[in-house]
C-alpha cells in the first residue's frame, strides 16, 4: 500500500471520529476500535474501549479536514497519525492529537489515541 493511499485512508478514518453520524454509530465504532483500545483525552482522563462506545451522542463541531494531518509508518502494519483538532466556536478549543493504527488483513483498527490541549493561537503540530 502506497503512503499516499495510507494517508488518505487513515485521514478518512480519523475524520469519521469527528463526525457525529459515524462517531455515535456503535456498530461503526465497534468495527474500528481495537479490542484493547485506550484513549487519554484532552482533559487527561483515560477512556477504555467500552467507555468510548458508551459516550452519549452530542455535537462535536470539528474542523474538517483535520488540520496538519500527517502519517508516519511505525512498521508494515502500524501507523501513527498526528494532527490538530479544532472544536467549539470558531475552532477555539484546540489540541494536538496522535493515534496509533494497526492493520489486520485489509482493515485498520485504532489502538491508542491521545489529545494534548494547546492554545488555539499556538503553532501547528510538529
N, C-alpha and C positions, 0 to 999 in steps of 0.2 A: 504494500500500500504506500503510495507516494505521500510525502509530507504535506503537500497541498490538500490532498483528499482527506488526510487525517485531520488537518487543521479545520477544514470545513465541517467534517463530521462531528468532531468534538465541540466546535463552536455551536453547532445546531443543538447538540445535547445540552450544553451548558445553558444556552438561551432558553431552552424548554423549561429549565428550573426557575426561570424568572418570569414566565408567562402563566397567568392564573389557570388557564384551561388545562394545561399539562401538569403544572406543579401540584394541583389539587386533585388530579386524576390518580387515585390509588393504584389502579392496575398499571398505568404507565410508570409510576414511581417504583412499584414493585419490580418492574422489568429492568430498570436501570440501576437501582441501588444494590450494591454488593451485599451479600449476607452479613458481612462483618462491618458494614458502613458505619463511620463515625464522623461527626462534624464538630468543630469548635467554631461557634458562631461569632459574629462581630461583637457580641456582648461579652464573650469569653466563656459562655455556657457550653458545656459538652452535650451533644444530642446523639442518642442512639438511633439505629435504623427505625425501630418501632415508634419512637417519639417523633421522628421526622415524618413518618407516614401518618401519624395521628394529628398533625397540625391542622387546626381549623382553617378552612378557606378564608381568604381575605384579599384585599387589594395589595398588589406588590408595586406597580408603577415604576418598573426599572427602565433605564435607558437601554434600548436595543437598537443596533448591535452593541454588544458589550464592549466598552472602551478598552483599548490596549490589549486585546486578546492575543495571547501567544501560546504556542505548544512547544514543549521540549520532550523528546523521547528519552525515557529512562531505561528502556530495554525494548526488545522486539514487541512485547505485548503490554507495555506500561508507558503511560504518558502523563506529563504534568501540564496542566492548563493554568495560566495565570492571567488575571485581568483585573479591572477596576469595576466595582459595582457602584451605580448611582441610582438612588431611590429618593422618594419624598419629593416635596415641592421643589421644582427646578433642579433636581438631582443633588440636593444639599446634604443627603446622608450618603457618605462615600466610604468605601472600604477597598483595600487591596485583597484580592481573593486568590486562592490556589486550590486546585482539585487534582487528585490522583485518580486516573482512569486505568482500568485493567481490561484487556480484551480476552474474551473466552469465545473461541470459534469466530463467528462473524459479529458478535455483539460486544459493545463496550459497557462496562459497569463502573459506577462511581464508588470508589473505595474510601476516600477521605476528602474532606472539604474544610477549609479554614478561611475565616474572614478577619482582617485586622483593620480596625477603624482608622481613618485618616481624615484630616481636614479637607473639605471639598476643594479648597484652593491649592492644596499641596501638589507637587509634581506627580506625574503619572507613574504607574507601576514600572519597576526596573528589574 
